[in-house]
Amino acid sequence: MIDKLEMFMVLAREGHFGRAAAVYGVTQPTLSSAIRSLEDSLGVQLVLRGARFQGLTPEGQRVLDHARRIVGEARAMQDEMREARFGVAGHLRIGVIPTALPRVARLTGPFLARNRAARVTLLSRSSAEIREGIAAQALDAGITYLEGAEPGRLDAVALWVERYRLVERGSETGALSWAEAATRPLCLLTPDMQNRRLIDAHLAAAGVEVAPRVESNSTLALLSHVATGSWAAILAEALSEGSALPAGCVARPLTSPEARHAVGLVVGHRATRTPSLRALLEEAERIVER
């Protein structure tokens, strides 16, 4: 039953029988047969079918809610048994906003050092994708902006405060106002990224608007443009630390307004959690205490 519920969850997430089968690692006939068997067992139709997947029935949506809870508890039980034998040994899938990727090892490094049998997969995701992934149990946790955390649906632990820098070629390192930064030939993240929306809000608060000629959802692409000397970028402070900057570039603090946004670990708000997820939360709390 658990495997059928898992396949049903993947189908609901992917919205396509072929893609769901590929994600779960079975053939499409196998997945279709499992869904029909689940429908027969429950005595209700779960999926609207035509020439292709057309969504869930109302009963299917209710079963999906139950499936997420049942599968989550089953995974927690499996991890509990592995922990009894080997210690914390689970596999965590963590979505991370791009601007937090340079600092994610602050959390995962100590976690993996303390739990030698544990594994993590880090996936670059937008803040919206992280919330959706946790709700669908495609992600176990996320590192994202805490302004988007929904009380009652997500639990959060603050990890650090995100600040902003203007990155450009040159030698001047003094602070700039947001209005001054707007006079530069900017390349910015795409508007679907939460970081870009925050930057736009701070520029608006400074009374300026920008229309960047270069936009990308990749910070690497932005830095490659900055390296040419023809562009500047407004980036999170984490992306300008250490050796992250291209040669000859500087990262200048931005003021007026002073922009600060909390970034933290978020997990689904539920009573049952796997040992590995509990251990990750404990590690996040240690970071806060330090």
Phi, psi and omega per residue, in radians:
M1 nan -0.710 -3.106
I2 -1.060 -0.757 -3.126
D3 -1.134 -0.601 3.103
K4 -1.192 -0.687 3.087
L5 -1.134 -0.676 3.102
E6 -1.107 -0.754 3.110
M7 -1.121 -0.660 3.102
F8 -1.123 -0.706 3.100
M9 -1.105 -0.736 3.132
V10 -1.141 -0.718 3.109
L11 -1.075 -0.767 3.129
A12 -1.085 -0.638 -3.124
R13 -1.292 -0.748 -3.064
E14 -1.435 -0.502 3.135
G15 1.165 0.458 -3.084
H16 -2.826 2.220 -3.078
F17 -1.091 -0.760 -3.108
G18 -1.115 -0.816 -3.141
R19 -1.141 -0.711 -3.140
A20 -1.092 -0.731 3.115
A21 -1.091 -0.736 -3.141
A22 -1.136 -0.726 3.136
V23 -1.125 -0.727 -3.097
Y24 -1.384 -0.325 3.097
G25 1.520 0.564 3.081
V26 -2.291 3.001 3.070
T27 -1.348 2.797 3.118
Q28 -1.096 -0.732 3.078
P29 -1.044 -0.639 3.125
T30 -1.120 -0.770 3.131
L31 -1.148 -0.769 3.140
S32 -1.063 -0.725 3.125
S33 -1.119 -0.685 3.132
A34 -1.132 -0.703 3.139
I35 -1.155 -0.742 3.110
R36 -1.137 -0.674 3.100
S37 -1.106 -0.679 3.098
L38 -1.130 -0.735 3.093
E39 -1.072 -0.736 3.132
D40 -1.115 -0.712 -3.125
S41 -1.130 -0.661 -3.081
L42 -1.567 -0.298 3.120
G43 1.319 0.386 3.115
V44 -2.439 2.739 3.030
Q45 -1.479 2.281 -3.090
L46 -1.791 -0.547 -2.986
V47 -2.127 2.376 3.014
L48 -1.472 2.117 -3.063
R49 -2.050 2.509 2.955
G50 -2.490 -2.269 3.019
A51 -1.214 -0.360 3.122
R52 -2.634 3.100 3.104
F53 -1.053 2.268 -3.097
Q54 -2.102 0.197 3.113
G55 2.009 -3.072 -3.140
L56 -1.763 2.580 2.976
T57 -1.275 2.908 3.051
P58 -0.977 -0.672 3.098
E59 -1.155 -0.655 3.114
G60 -1.089 -0.669 3.118
Q61 -1.144 -0.689 3.115
R62 -1.166 -0.709 3.107
V63 -1.136 -0.639 3.123
L64 -1.045 -0.740 3.108
D65 -1.065 -0.769 3.098
H66 -1.142 -0.713 -3.103
A67 -1.052 -0.742 -3.137
R68 -1.076 -0.710 -3.142
R69 -1.216 -0.781 -3.101
I70 -1.137 -0.800 -3.135
V71 -1.147 -0.687 3.105
G72 -1.060 -0.752 3.135
E73 -1.198 -0.638 3.114
A74 -1.139 -0.739 3.103
R75 -1.110 -0.687 3.113
A76 -1.105 -0.716 3.119
M77 -1.100 -0.760 3.133
Q78 -1.070 -0.752 3.126
D79 -1.155 -0.641 3.094
E80 -1.042 -0.731 -3.125
M81 -1.215 -0.683 3.076
R82 -1.120 -0.679 3.135
E83 -1.111 -0.670 3.134
A84 -1.070 -0.541 -3.109
R85 -1.609 -0.718 -2.961
F86 -2.148 -0.028 -2.941
G87 1.516 -3.011 3.139
V88 -1.085 2.042 -3.015
A89 -2.397 0.327 -3.074
G90 -1.374 3.016 3.105
H91 -2.017 2.056 -3.112
L92 -1.845 2.322 3.051
R93 -1.801 2.016 -3.011
I94 -2.080 2.088 3.033
G95 -1.471 2.380 -3.065
V96 -2.303 2.250 3.052
I97 -1.122 2.548 -3.046
P98 -0.962 -0.643 -3.089
T99 -1.253 -0.234 3.126
A100 -1.691 -0.183 -3.069
L101 -0.990 -0.679 -3.139
P102 -1.130 -0.348 -3.088
R103 -1.892 -0.007 -3.014
V104 -1.093 -0.504 -3.133
A105 -1.161 -0.292 3.040
R106 -1.036 -0.527 3.117
L107 -1.689 -0.903 -3.026
T108 -1.255 -0.532 3.121
G109 -1.037 -1.011 3.108
P110 -1.088 -0.630 3.117
F111 -1.051 -0.815 -3.120
L112 -1.246 -0.573 3.097
A113 -1.166 -0.618 -3.119
R114 -1.407 -0.473 -3.083
N115 -2.160 1.504 -2.935
R116 -1.143 -0.419 -3.116
A117 -1.649 -0.042 -3.113
A118 -1.419 2.754 3.086
R119 -2.343 2.643 3.043
V120 -2.315 2.542 2.943
T121 -2.053 2.123 -3.112
L122 -1.788 2.196 -3.059
L123 -2.150 2.201 3.088
S124 -1.261 2.103 -3.080
R125 -2.487 2.688 3.016
S126 -1.305 2.888 -3.140
S127 -1.069 -0.662 3.121
A128 -1.169 -0.718 3.127
E129 -1.124 -0.583 3.108
I130 -1.160 -0.805 3.127
R131 -1.077 -0.768 -3.136
E132 -1.161 -0.695 -3.129
G133 -1.141 -0.681 3.099
I134 -1.173 -0.743 3.131
A135 -1.073 -0.654 -3.118
A136 -1.546 0.018 -3.095
Q137 1.071 0.425 2.972
A138 -1.432 -0.359 3.043
L139 -2.184 2.546 3.080
D140 -1.557 -0.489 -3.084
A141 -2.800 2.991 3.099
G142 -2.565 2.716 2.969
I143 -2.056 2.000 -2.942
T144 -2.725 3.138 3.066
Y145 -1.198 2.365 -3.089
L146 -1.424 -0.235 3.060
E147 -1.067 -0.467 -3.115
G148 -1.557 -0.102 -3.126
A149 -1.192 2.334 -3.086
E150 -1.794 1.920 3.123
P151 -0.963 2.398 -3.107
G152 1.613 -0.369 3.101
R153 -2.007 -0.549 -3.140
L154 -2.276 2.443 2.971
D155 -1.811 2.525 -3.001
A156 -2.387 2.596 2.998
V157 -2.257 2.091 -3.141
A158 -1.175 2.412 -3.128
L159 -1.964 -0.777 3.124
W160 -2.793 3.019 3.103
V161 -1.877 2.224 3.111
E162 -1.498 2.238 3.016
R163 -2.098 3.050 -2.990
Y164 -2.192 2.640 -3.125
R165 -2.368 2.571 2.936
L166 -1.609 2.116 -3.119
V167 -1.830 2.181 -3.131
E168 -2.709 2.863 3.035
R169 -1.309 2.513 3.134
G170 2.543 -2.990 -3.122
S171 -2.147 -0.232 3.121
E172 -1.232 2.314 -3.102
T173 -2.105 0.061 -3.107
G174 -1.224 2.844 -3.122
A175 -1.203 2.643 3.064
L176 -2.183 2.709 2.988
S177 -1.445 2.801 3.077
W178 -1.084 -0.613 3.122
A179 -1.128 -0.683 3.091
E180 -1.163 -0.682 3.126
A181 -1.071 -0.586 -3.103
A182 -1.166 -0.291 3.134
T183 -1.424 -0.169 -3.140
R184 -1.398 2.738 3.015
P185 -1.308 1.628 -2.943
L186 -1.508 2.522 2.852
C187 -2.089 2.312 -2.989
L188 -2.329 2.879 3.014
L189 -1.109 2.805 -3.107
T190 -1.236 2.689 -3.052
P191 -1.088 -0.320 3.122
D192 -1.327 -0.190 -3.126
M193 -1.503 2.374 -3.129
Q194 -1.044 -0.658 3.118
N195 -1.009 -0.740 3.129
R196 -1.134 -0.707 3.138
R197 -1.111 -0.659 3.093
L198 -1.153 -0.758 3.126
I199 -1.077 -0.768 3.111
D200 -1.041 -0.687 -3.138
A201 -1.146 -0.687 3.131
H202 -1.233 -0.641 3.063
L203 -1.120 -0.725 3.121
A204 -1.114 -0.667 3.108
A205 -1.125 -0.463 3.089
A206 -1.505 -0.002 3.090
G207 1.444 0.391 -3.118
V208 -2.283 2.743 3.026
E209 -2.251 2.667 3.106
V210 -2.271 2.682 3.060
A211 -2.256 1.406 -3.045
P212 -1.102 2.426 3.113
R213 -1.451 -0.256 3.098
V214 -2.193 2.181 3.050
E215 -2.312 2.556 3.119
S216 -2.726 2.664 3.008
N217 -1.590 0.155 3.128
S218 -2.015 2.107 3.082
T219 -1.177 -0.505 3.088
L220 -1.071 -0.714 3.113
A221 -1.119 -0.688 3.118
L222 -1.123 -0.788 -3.125
L223 -1.130 -0.566 3.111
S224 -1.153 -0.583 3.074
H225 -1.257 -0.723 3.113
V226 -1.041 -0.662 -3.097
A227 -1.073 -0.406 -3.138
T228 -1.261 -0.316 -3.100
G229 1.557 -0.069 -3.102
S230 -1.723 -0.110 -3.031
W231 -2.383 2.818 3.010
A232 -2.305 2.749 -3.133
A233 -2.399 2.540 2.989
I234 -1.729 2.043 -3.041
L235 -2.290 2.808 3.040
A236 -1.134 2.560 -3.099
E237 -0.946 -0.642 -3.105
A238 -1.045 -0.516 -3.099
L239 -1.399 -0.090 -3.113
S240 -2.039 0.237 -3.106
E241 -1.536 2.641 3.009
G242 1.053 -2.284 -3.072
S243 -1.604 0.232 -3.075
A244 -1.208 -0.491 -3.072
L245 -1.344 2.503 3.011
P246 -1.093 2.674 3.130
A247 -0.997 2.381 3.099
G248 1.480 0.041 -3.110
C249 -1.839 2.686 3.114
V250 -2.209 2.786 3.092
A251 -2.103 1.959 -3.032
R252 -1.798 2.253 3.132
P253 -1.041 2.558 3.111
L254 -1.907 2.354 -3.129
T255 -2.293 3.028 3.066
S256 0.942 1.242 0.110
P257 -1.535 2.801 3.034
E258 -1.400 2.018 -3.018
A259 -1.795 2.236 3.137
R260 -2.514 2.298 3.120
H261 -2.417 2.294 -3.117
A262 -1.296 2.344 3.044
V263 -2.071 2.388 -3.097
G264 -2.731 3.111 3.093
L265 -1.482 2.265 3.074
V266 -2.139 2.490 3.088
V267 -2.408 2.828 3.116
G268 -1.129 2.490 3.128
H269 -1.445 1.685 3.125
R270 -2.602 2.706 -3.090
A271 -1.232 -0.656 -3.069
T272 -1.657 2.150 3.097
R273 -2.307 2.564 3.117
T274 -1.211 2.702 3.090
P275 -0.993 -0.666 -3.131
S276 -1.161 -0.649 3.116
L277 -1.216 -0.685 3.070
R278 -1.075 -0.711 -3.140
A279 -1.146 -0.640 3.108
L280 -1.144 -0.734 3.101
L281 -1.097 -0.700 3.112
E282 -1.101 -0.686 3.115
E283 -1.137 -0.692 3.087
A284 -1.079 -0.691 3.106
E285 -1.124 -0.615 3.101
R286 -1.120 -0.678 3.098
I287 -1.067 -0.727 3.131
V288 -1.095 -0.726 -3.109
E289 -1.142 -0.554 3.134
R290 -1.296 nan nan
